[in-house]
Amino acid sequence: MTDYVLSDDTRAKLKRISTASIATQLYKRGLRNQFIQGVGPVSPKAERMVGQAFTLRYIPAREDRNPLEVFRDPAHKQRVAVETCPPGHVLVMDGRKDASAATAGSILVTRLAVRGCAGVVSDGGFRDAEGIGALDMPCFYAGPSAPTNLTKHEASDINIPIACGDVAVFPGDVLVGDRDGVMVIPAHLADEIAEVCSGMEAFEDFVLEEVLSGTPIIGLYPCTLEENEKKFTDWRARTGR
């Protein structure tokens, strides 16, 4: 657990930052395995997903423990996770990279959206994926899967460190999701990454404009020519970036 609380300012900055920029800055800090593998958006959204992690861990299902009747139990961990994930947080599920059965469906994911959660991420499958994709809330998964979670998964633990797509996710870590996928930012680095990446995004927008206008990449990206440094300074003054 972490005492870190994502501020509105940092959240707003991260909403404007790509997962690619975040990956580069984490790499510079020695963190090379923060991109959740095998997971993509159910449907692309105009706005990036940003929120702190609230986790759910699945273990392999054992047939004598997982008949349909277990859903009648008010303490069923999957249902409890959906009802206790805090608003503004992202429910992150460890489905052991097994998308042959769902880790959630449209009714539970809709409940998360209605409760004000920032998103949901699973390295397993979702059932009723079309309905989930129609929600405004960003959702990321390994693929569609009709079988109920009980077929392969047993919901075991809530808000503990988990693996998701080969990434260690700790409760309170900050997740950012876009069309490329999902990055996990360790909580203690979130404010720093947001600040540094804000400048990096501005520079990359400048570079793209220059490339489109015919400027050679050598000496521009990375910026090693004084004339390009001056161009960037002038660009920032002109654009307010």
C-alpha positions as protocol buffer text, in pm:
chain_id: "A"
residue {
  index: 1
  type: MET
  ca { x: 0 y: 0 z: 0 }
}
residue {
  index: 2
  type: THR
  ca { x: 106 y: 360 z: -49 }
}
residue {
  index: 3
  type: ASP
  ca { x: 13 y: 687 z: 114 }
}
residue {
  index: 4
  type: TYR
  ca { x: 44 y: 863 z: -221 }
}
residue {
  index: 5
  type: VAL
  ca { x: -269 y: 1043 z: -341 }
}
residue {
  index: 6
  type: LEU
  ca { x: -289 y: 1140 z: -708 }
}
residue {
  index: 7
  type: SER
  ca { x: -351 y: 1515 z: -726 }
}
residue {
  index: 8
  type: ASP
  ca { x: -585 y: 1679 z: -971 }
}
residue {
  index: 9
  type: ASP
  ca { x: -288 y: 1864 z: -1121 }
}
residue {
  index: 10
  type: THR
  ca { x: -87 y: 1546 z: -1185 }
}
residue {
  index: 11
  type: ARG
  ca { x: -394 y: 1367 z: -1317 }
}
residue {
  index: 12
  type: ALA
  ca { x: -459 y: 1651 z: -1563 }
}
residue {
  index: 13
  type: LYS
  ca { x: -96 y: 1647 z: -1682 }
}
residue {
  index: 14
  type: LEU
  ca { x: -99 y: 1269 z: -1733 }
}
residue {
  index: 15
  type: LYS
  ca { x: -421 y: 1295 z: -1935 }
}
residue {
  index: 16
  type: ARG
  ca { x: -216 y: 1482 z: -2197 }
}
residue {
  index: 17
  type: ILE
  ca { x: 84 y: 1246 z: -2201 }
}
residue {
  index: 18
  type: SER
  ca { x: 131 y: 938 z: -2419 }
}
residue {
  index: 19
  type: THR
  ca { x: 231 y: 599 z: -2284 }
}
residue {
  index: 20
  type: ALA
  ca { x: 532 y: 618 z: -2518 }
}
residue {
  index: 21
  type: SER
  ca { x: 663 y: 932 z: -2347 }
}
residue {
  index: 22
  type: ILE
  ca { x: 609 y: 775 z: -2006 }
}
residue {
  index: 23
  type: ALA
  ca { x: 793 y: 460 z: -2114 }
}
residue {
  index: 24
  type: THR
  ca { x: 1095 y: 665 z: -2223 }
}
residue {
  index: 25
  type: GLN
  ca { x: 1115 y: 857 z: -1895 }
}
residue {
  index: 26
  type: LEU
  ca { x: 1078 y: 539 z: -1686 }
}
residue {
  index: 27
  type: TYR
  ca { x: 1350 y: 377 z: -1898 }
}
residue {
  index: 28
  type: LYS
  ca { x: 1580 y: 670 z: -1816 }
}
residue {
  index: 29
  type: ARG
  ca { x: 1520 y: 588 z: -1450 }
}
residue {
  index: 30
  type: GLY
  ca { x: 1607 y: 222 z: -1496 }
}
residue {
  index: 31
  type: LEU
  ca { x: 1251 y: 90 z: -1518 }
}
residue {
  index: 32
  type: ARG
  ca { x: 1213 y: -120 z: -1832 }
}
residue {
  index: 33
  type: ASN
  ca { x: 914 y: -342 z: -1758 }
}
residue {
  index: 34
  type: GLN
  ca { x: 623 y: -110 z: -1685 }
}
residue {
  index: 35
  type: PHE
  ca { x: 416 y: -166 z: -2001 }
}
residue {
  index: 36
  type: ILE
  ca { x: 140 y: -422 z: -1951 }
}
residue {
  index: 37
  type: GLN
  ca { x: 195 y: -685 z: -2219 }
}
residue {
  index: 38
  type: GLY
  ca { x: -81 y: -831 z: -2434 }
}
residue {
  index: 39
  type: VAL
  ca { x: -345 y: -578 z: -2330 }
}
residue {
  index: 40
  type: GLY
  ca { x: -523 y: -320 z: -2546 }
}
residue {
  index: 41
  type: PRO
  ca { x: -833 y: -100 z: -2535 }
}
residue {
  index: 42
  type: VAL
  ca { x: -1172 y: -267 z: -2576 }
}
residue {
  index: 43
  type: SER
  ca { x: -1252 y: 40 z: -2785 }
}
residue {
  index: 44
  type: PRO
  ca { x: -1041 y: 356 z: -2831 }
}
residue {
  index: 45
  type: LYS
  ca { x: -1143 y: 660 z: -2626 }
}
residue {
  index: 46
  type: ALA
  ca { x: -1080 y: 1027 z: -2689 }
}
residue {
  index: 47
  type: GLU
  ca { x: -947 y: 1073 z: -2335 }
}
residue {
  index: 48
  type: ARG
  ca { x: -663 y: 878 z: -2175 }
}
residue {
  index: 49
  type: MET
  ca { x: -722 y: 661 z: -1871 }
}
residue {
  index: 50
  type: VAL
  ca { x: -546 y: 790 z: -1558 }
}
residue {
  index: 51
  type: GLY
  ca { x: -595 y: 656 z: -1207 }
}
residue {
  index: 52
  type: GLN
  ca { x: -439 y: 476 z: -914 }
}
residue {
  index: 53
  type: ALA
  ca { x: -448 y: 97 z: -903 }
}
residue {
  index: 54
  type: PHE
  ca { x: -697 y: -101 z: -698 }
}
residue {
  index: 55
  type: THR
  ca { x: -620 y: -467 z: -755 }
}
residue {
  index: 56
  type: LEU
  ca { x: -795 y: -803 z: -782 }
}
residue {
  index: 57
  type: ARG
  ca { x: -604 y: -1129 z: -802 }
}
residue {
  index: 58
  type: TYR
  ca { x: -742 y: -1444 z: -963 }
}
residue {
  index: 59
  type: ILE
  ca { x: -604 y: -1793 z: -907 }
}
residue {
  index: 60
  type: PRO
  ca { x: -680 y: -2099 z: -1122 }
}
residue {
  index: 61
  type: ALA
  ca { x: -1033 y: -2222 z: -1063 }
}
residue {
  index: 62
  type: ARG
  ca { x: -1091 y: -2559 z: -897 }
}
residue {
  index: 63
  type: GLU
  ca { x: -1416 y: -2719 z: -1003 }
}
residue {
  index: 64
  type: ASP
  ca { x: -1542 y: -2811 z: -654 }
}
residue {
  index: 65
  type: ARG
  ca { x: -1501 y: -2449 z: -539 }
}
residue {
  index: 66
  type: ASN
  ca { x: -1654 y: -2260 z: -829 }
}
residue {
  index: 67
  type: PRO
  ca { x: -2011 y: -2360 z: -914 }
}
residue {
  index: 68
  type: LEU
  ca { x: -2243 y: -2080 z: -1030 }
}
residue {
  index: 69
  type: GLU
  ca { x: -2388 y: -2068 z: -679 }
}
residue {
  index: 70
  type: VAL
  ca { x: -2078 y: -1889 z: -546 }
}
residue {
  index: 71
  type: PHE
  ca { x: -2213 y: -1566 z: -697 }
}
residue {
  index: 72
  type: ARG
  ca { x: -2487 y: -1576 z: -430 }
}
residue {
  index: 73
  type: ASP
  ca { x: -2221 y: -1513 z: -166 }
}
residue {
  index: 74
  type: PRO
  ca { x: -2219 y: -1137 z: -82 }
}
residue {
  index: 75
  type: ALA
  ca { x: -1852 y: -1171 z: 9 }
}
residue {
  index: 76
  type: HIS
  ca { x: -1751 y: -1302 z: -336 }
}
residue {
  index: 77
  type: LYS
  ca { x: -1420 y: -1125 z: -403 }
}
residue {
  index: 78
  type: GLN
  ca { x: -1499 y: -1025 z: -761 }
}
residue {
  index: 79
  type: ARG
  ca { x: -1821 y: -855 z: -657 }
}
residue {
  index: 80
  type: VAL
  ca { x: -1662 y: -695 z: -350 }
}
residue {
  index: 81
  type: ALA
  ca { x: -1380 y: -554 z: -566 }
}
residue {
  index: 82
  type: VAL
  ca { x: -1634 y: -395 z: -800 }
}
residue {
  index: 83
  type: GLU
  ca { x: -1819 y: -236 z: -507 }
}
residue {
  index: 84
  type: THR
  ca { x: -1509 y: -115 z: -320 }
}
residue {
  index: 85
  type: CYS
  ca { x: -1278 y: 13 z: -596 }
}
residue {
  index: 86
  type: PRO
  ca { x: -1264 y: 384 z: -507 }
}
residue {
  index: 87
  type: PRO
  ca { x: -1394 y: 647 z: -750 }
}
residue {
  index: 88
  type: GLY
  ca { x: -1111 y: 780 z: -965 }
}
residue {
  index: 89
  type: HIS
  ca { x: -918 y: 453 z: -932 }
}
residue {
  index: 90
  type: VAL
  ca { x: -853 y: 180 z: -1189 }
}
residue {
  index: 91
  type: LEU
  ca { x: -952 y: -179 z: -1112 }
}
residue {
  index: 92
  type: VAL
  ca { x: -654 y: -389 z: -1223 }
}
residue {
  index: 93
  type: MET
  ca { x: -705 y: -764 z: -1250 }
}
residue {
  index: 94
  type: ASP
  ca { x: -448 y: -1042 z: -1252 }
}
residue {
  index: 95
  type: GLY
  ca { x: -605 y: -1299 z: -1484 }
}
residue {
  index: 96
  type: ARG
  ca { x: -275 y: -1485 z: -1529 }
}
residue {
  index: 97
  type: LYS
  ca { x: -271 y: -1381 z: -1897 }
}
residue {
  index: 98
  type: ASP
  ca { x: -548 y: -1635 z: -1962 }
}
residue {
  index: 99
  type: ALA
  ca { x: -820 y: -1490 z: -2183 }
}
residue {
  index: 100
  type: SER
  ca { x: -993 y: -1824 z: -2238 }
}
residue {
  index: 101
  type: ALA
  ca { x: -1248 y: -1719 z: -1974 }
}
residue {
  index: 102
  type: ALA
  ca { x: -1375 y: -1377 z: -1876 }
}
residue {
  index: 103
  type: THR
  ca { x: -1248 y: -1188 z: -1573 }
}
residue {
  index: 104
  type: ALA
  ca { x: -1554 y: -956 z: -1586 }
}
residue {
  index: 105
  type: GLY
  ca { x: -1852 y: -874 z: -1803 }
}
residue {
  index: 106
  type: SER
  ca { x: -2048 y: -569 z: -1909 }
}
residue {
  index: 107
  type: ILE
  ca { x: -2274 y: -554 z: -1600 }
}
residue {
  index: 108
  type: LEU
  ca { x: -1986 y: -544 z: -1352 }
}
residue {
  index: 109
  type: VAL
  ca { x: -1781 y: -305 z: -1566 }
}
residue {
  index: 110
  type: THR
  ca { x: -2083 y: -78 z: -1608 }
}
residue {
  index: 111
  type: ARG
  ca { x: -2117 y: -76 z: -1229 }
}
residue {
  index: 112
  type: LEU
  ca { x: -1757 y: 44 z: -1203 }
}
residue {
  index: 113
  type: ALA
  ca { x: -1831 y: 321 z: -1453 }
}
residue {
  index: 114
  type: VAL
  ca { x: -2147 y: 429 z: -1265 }
}
residue {
  index: 115
  type: ARG
  ca { x: -1947 y: 438 z: -940 }
}
residue {
  index: 116
  type: GLY
  ca { x: -1702 y: 686 z: -1097 }
}
residue {
  index: 117
  type: CYS
  ca { x: -1402 y: 459 z: -1141 }
}
residue {
  index: 118
  type: ALA
  ca { x: -1137 y: 576 z: -1389 }
}
residue {
  index: 119
  type: GLY
  ca { x: -1103 y: 251 z: -1578 }
}
residue {
  index: 120
  type: VAL
  ca { x: -1047 y: -123 z: -1570 }
}
residue {
  index: 121
  type: VAL
  ca { x: -749 y: -332 z: -1685 }
}
residue {
  index: 122
  type: SER
  ca { x: -728 y: -710 z: -1713 }
}
residue {
  index: 123
  type: ASP
  ca { x: -469 y: -938 z: -1869 }
}
residue {
  index: 124
  type: GLY
  ca { x: -754 y: -1186 z: -1915 }
}
residue {
  index: 125
  type: GLY
  ca { x: -1074 y: -1171 z: -2114 }
}
residue {
  index: 126
  type: PHE
  ca { x: -1401 y: -978 z: -2092 }
}
residue {
  index: 127
  type: ARG
  ca { x: -1741 y: -1114 z: -2186 }
}
residue {
  index: 128
  type: ASP
  ca { x: -2001 y: -887 z: -2349 }
}
residue {
  index: 129
  type: ALA
  ca { x: -1710 y: -689 z: -2491 }
}
residue {
  index: 130
  type: GLU
  ca { x: -1932 y: -489 z: -2724 }
}
residue {
  index: 131
  type: GLY
  ca { x: -2127 y: -349 z: -2429 }
}
residue {
  index: 132
  type: ILE
  ca { x: -1806 y: -269 z: -2243 }
}
residue {
  index: 133
  type: GLY
  ca { x: -1667 y: -94 z: -2548 }
}
residue {
  index: 134
  type: ALA
  ca { x: -1975 y: 129 z: -2564 }
}
residue {
  index: 135
  type: LEU
  ca { x: -1904 y: 274 z: -2217 }
}
residue {
  index: 136
  type: ASP
  ca { x: -1733 y: 611 z: -2181 }
}
residue {
  index: 137
  type: MET
  ca { x: -1495 y: 463 z: -1922 }
}
residue {
  index: 138
  type: PRO
  ca { x: -1167 y: 334 z: -2071 }
}
residue {
  index: 139
  type: CYS
  ca { x: -1133 y: -45 z: -2049 }
}
residue {
  index: 140
  type: PHE
  ca { x: -833 y: -261 z: -2141 }
}
residue {
  index: 141
  type: TYR
  ca { x: -821 y: -638 z: -2185 }
}
residue {
  index: 142
  type: ALA
  ca { x: -647 y: -928 z: -2356 }
}
residue {
  index: 143
  type: GLY
  ca { x: -949 y: -1013 z: -2571 }
}
residue {
  index: 144
  type: PRO
  ca { x: -1316 y: -1109 z: -2577 }
}
residue {
  index: 145
  type: SER
  ca { x: -1422 y: -1429 z: -2404 }
}
residue {
  index: 146
  type: ALA
  ca { x: -1773 y: -1564 z: -2356 }
}
residue {
  index: 147
  type: PRO
  ca { x: -1714 y: -1821 z: -2075 }
}
residue {
  index: 148
  type: THR
  ca { x: -1779 y: -1701 z: -1720 }
}
residue {
  index: 149
  type: ASN
  ca { x: -1477 y: -1634 z: -1501 }
}
residue {
  index: 150
  type: LEU
  ca { x: -1566 y: -1939 z: -1290 }
}
residue {
  index: 151
  type: THR
  ca { x: -1461 y: -2161 z: -1581 }
}
residue {
  index: 152
  type: LYS
  ca { x: -1093 y: -2078 z: -1531 }
}
residue {
  index: 153
  type: HIS
  ca { x: -1057 y: -1817 z: -1254 }
}
residue {
  index: 154
  type: GLU
  ca { x: -1127 y: -1788 z: -883 }
}
residue {
  index: 155
  type: ALA
  ca { x: -1125 y: -1436 z: -739 }
}
residue {
  index: 156
  type: SER
  ca { x: -885 y: -1465 z: -448 }
}
residue {
  index: 157
  type: ASP
  ca { x: -738 y: -1140 z: -313 }
}
residue {
  index: 158
  type: ILE
  ca { x: -825 y: -771 z: -315 }
}
residue {
  index: 159
  type: ASN
  ca { x: -582 y: -478 z: -317 }
}
residue {
  index: 160
  type: ILE
  ca { x: -255 y: -666 z: -285 }
}
residue {
  index: 161
  type: PRO
  ca { x: 50 y: -656 z: -516 }
}
residue {
  index: 162
  type: ILE
  ca { x: -32 y: -849 z: -834 }
}
residue {
  index: 163
  type: ALA
  ca { x: 107 y: -931 z: -1176 }
}
residue {
  index: 164
  type: CYS
  ca { x: -78 y: -796 z: -1478 }
}
residue {
  index: 165
  type: GLY
  ca { x: 65 y: -866 z: -1822 }
}
residue {
  index: 166
  type: ASP
  ca { x: 405 y: -947 z: -1667 }
}
residue {
  index: 167
  type: VAL
  ca { x: 418 y: -615 z: -1478 }
}
residue {
  index: 168
  type: ALA
  ca { x: 422 y: -587 z: -1099 }
}
residue {
  index: 169
  type: VAL
  ca { x: 130 y: -365 z: -997 }
}
residue {
  index: 170
  type: PHE
  ca { x: 113 y: -235 z: -642 }
}
residue {
  index: 171
  type: PRO
  ca { x: -200 y: -78 z: -494 }
}
residue {
  index: 172
  type: GLY
  ca { x: -175 y: 297 z: -546 }
}
residue {
  index: 173
  type: ASP
  ca { x: 52 y: 281 z: -851 }
}
residue {
  index: 174
  type: VAL
  ca { x: -61 y: 519 z: -1125 }
}
residue {
  index: 175
  type: LEU
  ca { x: -187 y: 374 z: -1451 }
}
residue {
  index: 176
  type: VAL
  ca { x: -205 y: 560 z: -1780 }
}
residue {
  index: 177
  type: GLY
  ca { x: -381 y: 401 z: -2075 }
}
residue {
  index: 178
  type: ASP
  ca { x: -411 y: 510 z: -2437 }
}
residue {
  index: 179
  type: ARG
  ca { x: -449 y: 346 z: -2777 }
}
residue {
  index: 180
  type: ASP
  ca { x: -106 y: 182 z: -2744 }
}
residue {
  index: 181
  type: GLY
  ca { x: -186 y: 17 z: -2411 }
}
residue {
  index: 182
  type: VAL
  ca { x: -122 y: 73 z: -2040 }
}
residue {
  index: 183
  type: MET
  ca { x: 183 y: 197 z: -1849 }
}
residue {
  index: 184
  type: VAL
  ca { x: 228 y: 149 z: -1475 }
}
residue {
  index: 185
  type: ILE
  ca { x: 403 y: 435 z: -1294 }
}
residue {
  index: 186
  type: PRO
  ca { x: 533 y: 362 z: -944 }
}
residue {
  index: 187
  type: ALA
  ca { x: 343 y: 593 z: -712 }
}
residue {
  index: 188
  type: HIS
  ca { x: 652 y: 774 z: -582 }
}
residue {
  index: 189
  type: LEU
  ca { x: 747 y: 874 z: -938 }
}
residue {
  index: 190
  type: ALA
  ca { x: 407 y: 987 z: -1065 }
}
residue {
  index: 191
  type: ASP
  ca { x: 441 y: 1362 z: -999 }
}
residue {
  index: 192
  type: GLU
  ca { x: 796 y: 1371 z: -1137 }
}
residue {
  index: 193
  type: ILE
  ca { x: 706 y: 1176 z: -1451 }
}
residue {
  index: 194
  type: ALA
  ca { x: 404 y: 1397 z: -1514 }
}
residue {
  index: 195
  type: GLU
  ca { x: 613 y: 1714 z: -1490 }
}
residue {
  index: 196
  type: VAL
  ca { x: 903 y: 1591 z: -1704 }
}
residue {
  index: 197
  type: CYS
  ca { x: 680 y: 1434 z: -1968 }
}
residue {
  index: 198
  type: SER
  ca { x: 479 y: 1755 z: -2007 }
}
residue {
  index: 199
  type: GLY
  ca { x: 792 y: 1925 z: -2147 }
}
residue {
  index: 200
  type: MET
  ca { x: 882 y: 1616 z: -2350 }
}
residue {
  index: 201
  type: GLU
  ca { x: 541 y: 1608 z: -2518 }
}
residue {
  index: 202
  type: ALA
  ca { x: 578 y: 1974 z: -2618 }
}
residue {
  index: 203
  type: PHE
  ca { x: 920 y: 1902 z: -2770 }
}
residue {
  index: 204
  type: GLU
  ca { x: 791 y: 1602 z: -2965 }
}
residue {
  index: 205
  type: ASP
  ca { x: 502 y: 1807 z: -3105 }
}
residue {
  index: 206
  type: PHE
  ca { x: 760 y: 2065 z: -3218 }
}
residue {
  index: 207
  type: VAL
  ca { x: 976 y: 1793 z: -3374 }
}
residue {
  index: 208
  type: LEU
  ca { x: 681 y: 1645 z: -3562 }
}
residue {
  index: 209
  type: GLU
  ca { x: 597 y: 1986 z: -3708 }
}
residue {
  index: 210
  type: GLU
  ca { x: 958 y: 2026 z: -3816 }
}
residue {
  index: 211
  type: VAL
  ca { x: 971 y: 1679 z: -3973 }
}
residue {
  index: 212
  type: LEU
  ca { x: 649 y: 1744 z: -4163 }
}
residue {
  index: 213
  type: SER
  ca { x: 800 y: 2066 z: -4296 }
}
residue {
  index: 214
  type: GLY
  ca { x: 1105 y: 1880 z: -4426 }
}
residue {
  index: 215
  type: THR
  ca { x: 1365 y: 1926 z: -4148 }
}
residue {
  index: 216
  type: PRO
  ca { x: 1621 y: 1639 z: -4133 }
}
residue {
  index: 217
  type: ILE
  ca { x: 1601 y: 1424 z: -3818 }
}
residue {
  index: 218
  type: ILE
  ca { x: 1976 y: 1432 z: -3749 }
}
residue {
  index: 219
  type: GLY
  ca { x: 2047 y: 1716 z: -3510 }
}
residue {
  index: 220
  type: LEU
  ca { x: 1676 y: 1757 z: -3442 }
}
residue {
  index: 221
  type: TYR
  ca { x: 1582 y: 1441 z: -3252 }
}
residue {
  index: 222
  type: PRO
  ca { x: 1764 y: 1438 z: -3020 }
}
residue {
  index: 223
  type: CYS
  ca { x: 1824 y: 1808 z: -3042 }
}
residue {
  index: 224
  type: THR
  ca { x: 2198 y: 1859 z: -3084 }
}
residue {
  index: 225
  type: LEU
  ca { x: 2207 y: 2164 z: -3310 }
}
residue {
  index: 226
  type: GLU
  ca { x: 2192 y: 2512 z: -3160 }
}
residue {
  index: 227
  type: GLU
  ca { x: 1969 y: 2635 z: -3442 }
}
residue {
  index: 228
  type: ASN
  ca { x: 1707 y: 2373 z: -3355 }
}
residue {
  index: 229
  type: GLU
  ca { x: 1724 y: 2462 z: -2986 }
}
residue {
  index: 230
  type: LYS
  ca { x: 1650 y: 2823 z: -3081 }
}
residue {
  index: 231
  type: LYS
  ca { x: 1364 y: 2710 z: -3307 }
}
residue {
  index: 232
  type: PHE
  ca { x: 1213 y: 2516 z: -3017 }
}
residue {
  index: 233
  type: THR
  ca { x: 1245 y: 2813 z: -2782 }
}
residue {
  index: 234
  type: ASP
  ca { x: 1073 y: 3036 z: -3035 }
}
residue {
  index: 235
  type: TRP
  ca { x: 805 y: 2768 z: -3095 }
}
residue {
  index: 236
  type: ARG
  ca { x: 725 y: 2748 z: -2723 }
}
residue {
  index: 237
  type: ALA
  ca { x: 694 y: 3124 z: -2698 }
}
residue {
  index: 238
  type: ARG
  ca { x: 465 y: 3130 z: -3000 }
}
residue {
  index: 239
  type: THR
  ca { x: 243 y: 2837 z: -2893 }
}
residue {
  index: 240
  type: GLY
  ca { x: 242 y: 2891 z: -2518 }
}
residue {
  index: 241
  type: ARG
  ca { x: 374 y: 2536 z: -2469 }
}
